[in-house]
Amino acid sequence: MSTRRINPADYLTISRAAELAGVSGFWMRQQVKKGTMAGVQIDGVWFVLRSAAEGFQRHPTAGRPRGSGEKA
């Protein structure tokens, strides 16, 4: 069995990564579990690759209402 060594400075907790990226911890956790955000689970705790969190850019219209729902 091989043991992979990681540099702790390269990883952030999910909550810190979410704060850095400007998203919720729930959303960040979902992205890691789906594989769209680089992360790793160690002893039951999820960590996100620092460079992935720092490079994340939210779409400018994310979270905004799509319209008033009124039709002219």
Summary of the structure (lengths in Angstrom):
residues: 72
radius of gyration: 16.0
end to end distance: 66.3
largest distance: 66.3
contacts: 139
relative contact order: 0.20
helix: 38%
strand: 17%
